[in-house]
Amino acid sequence: MAKLKIKSNRGAAKRFKKTAKGFKHKQSFRSHILTHKSTKRKRQLRGMKQLHAADRQLIARMLPNL
């Protein structure tokens, strides 16, 4: 009998990247309608953020192969 492989959740795989401390993700509210948002707000939304510790186990279950 063949051994079944566990598949990663493809939606989660596109949104989260594994790091030494957990997972990182892009912040929301930065993709469109940027004209009414302040420069300071847009600047603070740049870059990747660390996933909250409470969500780490849930994302780890979706991404078993990372």
Rosetta silent file (secondary structure, phi, psi, omega in degrees, C-alpha in Angstrom):
SEQUENCE: MAKLKIKSNRGAAKRFKKTAKGFKHKQSFRSHILTHKSTKRKRQLRGMKQLHAADRQLIARMLPNL
SCORE:     score description
SCORE:     0.000 S_00000001
   1 L     0.000  134.144 -178.742    0.000    0.000    0.000 S_00000001
   2 L   -74.778  143.454  178.436    1.335    3.432   -0.966 S_00000001
   3 L   -81.197  130.102 -179.062    2.030    5.972    1.757 S_00000001
   4 L   -81.232  138.151  176.827   -0.136    9.091    1.409 S_00000001
   5 L   -90.883  147.152  175.936    1.540   12.478    1.382 S_00000001
   6 L   -87.611  127.845 -179.830    0.126   15.387    3.348 S_00000001
   7 L   -90.765  145.220  173.727   -0.663   18.325    1.068 S_00000001
   8 L   -79.158  149.923  172.761   -0.051   21.932    2.026 S_00000001
   9 L   -72.203  116.339 -172.352   -2.955   24.363    1.883 S_00000001
  10 H   -66.790  -33.439  177.324   -2.117   26.230   -1.327 S_00000001
  11 H   -64.991  -42.201  179.107   -3.815   29.464   -0.242 S_00000001
  12 H   -69.481  -36.423 -179.345   -1.785   29.543    2.972 S_00000001
  13 H   -62.847  -31.145  179.328    1.420   28.633    1.114 S_00000001
  14 H   -79.631  -20.785 -173.613    1.044   31.757   -1.040 S_00000001
  15 H  -102.934  -24.018 -175.576    0.418   34.042    1.940 S_00000001
  16 E  -123.694  143.315  176.071    2.833   32.867    4.640 S_00000001
  17 E  -122.350  138.813 -178.549    6.581   32.174    4.678 S_00000001
  18 E   -74.923  138.290  173.814    8.349   30.112    7.351 S_00000001
  19 L  -129.303  176.951  179.593   10.960   31.825    9.521 S_00000001
  20 L   -64.376  -33.230 -176.957   13.047   30.677   12.482 S_00000001
  21 L   -94.878   -7.709 -178.265   10.556   32.215   14.936 S_00000001
  22 L   155.457 -117.812 -179.124    7.331   31.234   13.146 S_00000001
  23 E  -136.108  150.438  174.428    5.754   32.722   10.023 S_00000001
  24 E  -117.010  155.123 -178.338    5.802   36.095    8.303 S_00000001
  25 E  -149.797  158.422  177.478    3.023   37.654    6.213 S_00000001
  26 E   -81.079  142.780  179.278    2.253   40.770    4.210 S_00000001
  27 L   -76.374  150.305  179.154    0.019   43.323    5.926 S_00000001
  28 L   -83.358  175.606  178.111   -3.454   43.995    4.594 S_00000001
  29 L    67.571   30.725 -178.420   -4.952   47.342    3.458 S_00000001
  30 L  -128.446    8.149 -172.462   -2.024   48.167    1.152 S_00000001
  31 L   -95.687  -34.380 -178.606   -3.228   46.945   -2.259 S_00000001
  32 L  -153.162  172.740 -174.330   -5.682   49.580   -3.556 S_00000001
  33 L    52.812   55.960 -176.671   -7.469   52.871   -2.728 S_00000001
  34 L   -91.189   -9.809 -173.592   -4.199   54.348   -1.502 S_00000001
  35 L   -68.688  -34.220 -178.686   -5.018   57.976   -2.332 S_00000001
  36 L   -90.716   -3.239  176.887   -6.984   58.711    0.834 S_00000001
  37 L   -87.359  142.138 -177.866   -4.527   56.915    3.128 S_00000001
  38 L   -71.416  158.748  178.401   -1.821   59.078    4.690 S_00000001
  39 H   -60.880  -40.579  179.221    1.835   58.690    3.762 S_00000001
  40 H   -62.135  -43.632 -179.564    2.622   57.662    7.326 S_00000001
  41 H   -64.046  -42.977  179.156   -0.057   54.933    7.263 S_00000001
  42 H   -66.546  -37.798  179.052    1.179   53.538    3.929 S_00000001
  43 H   -64.771  -40.164 -179.628    4.780   53.582    5.125 S_00000001
  44 H   -72.647  -18.668  178.174    3.880   51.643    8.270 S_00000001
  45 L   -87.366   -5.312  179.383    2.043   49.007    6.204 S_00000001
  46 L   -68.044  158.045  170.596    5.179   48.236    4.166 S_00000001
  47 L    78.463 -178.705 -177.550    7.180   45.072    4.582 S_00000001
  48 E   -98.709  147.431  177.976    6.468   41.756    6.220 S_00000001
  49 E  -117.660  155.480  177.961    5.110   41.268    9.729 S_00000001
  50 E   -78.912  138.865  177.801    5.490   38.363   12.144 S_00000001
  51 L   -68.612  142.000  179.704    2.410   36.167   12.599 S_00000001
  52 L   -64.187  144.558 -176.577    0.793   36.436   16.037 S_00000001
  53 H   -58.543  -32.672 -178.799    1.676   33.588   18.402 S_00000001
  54 H   -67.467  -24.807 -178.537   -2.002   32.627   18.819 S_00000001
  55 H   -96.446   -7.412 -173.152   -2.279   31.875   15.069 S_00000001
  56 H   -60.179  -43.916 -177.895    1.037   30.023   14.707 S_00000001
  57 H   -66.190  -37.964  179.312   -0.328   26.523   15.403 S_00000001
  58 H   -63.696  -45.775 -179.368   -3.206   26.952   12.919 S_00000001
  59 H   -70.137  -36.212  178.220   -0.892   28.016   10.083 S_00000001
  60 H   -62.490  -34.428  176.968    1.627   25.283   10.947 S_00000001
  61 H   -68.365  -34.627  179.833   -1.154   22.699   10.461 S_00000001
  62 H   -74.691  -23.077 -175.719   -1.950   24.148    7.023 S_00000001
  63 L  -123.423   69.418 -175.682    1.720   24.047    6.009 S_00000001
  64 L   -72.177  -21.242 -174.811    3.106   20.694    7.208 S_00000001
  65 L   -95.690    4.232  179.846    5.851   20.482    4.562 S_00000001
  66 L   -99.402    0.000    0.000    7.521   23.827    5.272 S_00000001
